[in-house]
Amino acid sequence: MNMRDMIPWSRGSQPLARAFDGDPFLSLHREMNRLFDDVFRGFDAPALSNRLAAFGNVWPKLEIANTEKELKVSAEVPGMAEKDIEVLLDDGVLTIRGEKTSATEDKDKQFSEHFYGKFERRVPLDVPVAADKVSAAFKNGVLTVTLPKAEPIPATSKRIAIQPGQ
């Protein structure tokens, strides 16, 4: 778009309000798309999109099952070993973290779509858990953490007598 086209008093052009006829949100959407197209034009678009797609793989994908007696959290961490993963339970939050490192030197690679680096995933637990009975198992690239539910503490109520004022 030419700078003159954006000036409402330029000769021979349609009024600026004409560009915003109809749905203003649709117009905003179009303008934002145009802005990003203009900004990223000239960059290596496939490489940029691959880096953004790899960012989605930073966190392991989870599956959470909630039964009457326990919570089971399964995390996909392909290509990793048990020694590369750490599982923590702290103040009602399950944390899974680790680091995947490359087996070869960077100079030996010509092309790679593998993700390497650190990750951390935090899962807030909405039920009380028996922390001393939590267990974790690792098999075929899947980490499974079993969190037995704690017995709920029964609510107790006590009537408190009010003393007459002195």
Phi, psi and omega in degrees: 000137179281145180300325179296329180293338182272345180276122186293337183262011179292147184285142173077004179252163178281155179300150181298327181299334181298328181291340184253016177296149179088216184284120181293330179290323177295319177297317177299317178301314180298317181294321178294318177299317179297319180298313179294323176299317180294319182293316186270359176294132180099340174280163176283090188301316180299320180294321179295316181293327177294321179293320179291323178293323179294331179298328178292342181268005182296319182265139175292148177283138186246157170223127183240125178245133182240110176251183180295327187258339186203164169251139175237124178246120178249132180236131176277118177227068184294146177077013181241160177249164181303324184292342181269357186240141177235135179239127181233146172234116184217119174053047177077016179231126175269126180243129175242122180221159179184184179213132177253124181246157181278144180274346181240162178289150179298327182292338180279344184274134173260325182206139178207134173249007178287149175263130176234145177139188182269151174219158175208134179229128180246132180239110176288133181261128183263008177231152176292138184239142175282095187299329182284350182248007180290139179224157178224142178227150181229123179208132176052042177077012179237123176265126179240121179252124179255123183241096179296138180285142177276152176295132179294140179282122182294138178286130178247143177233146182223132178278131181251124181284142179262124179278142177296146181295152182251000000 
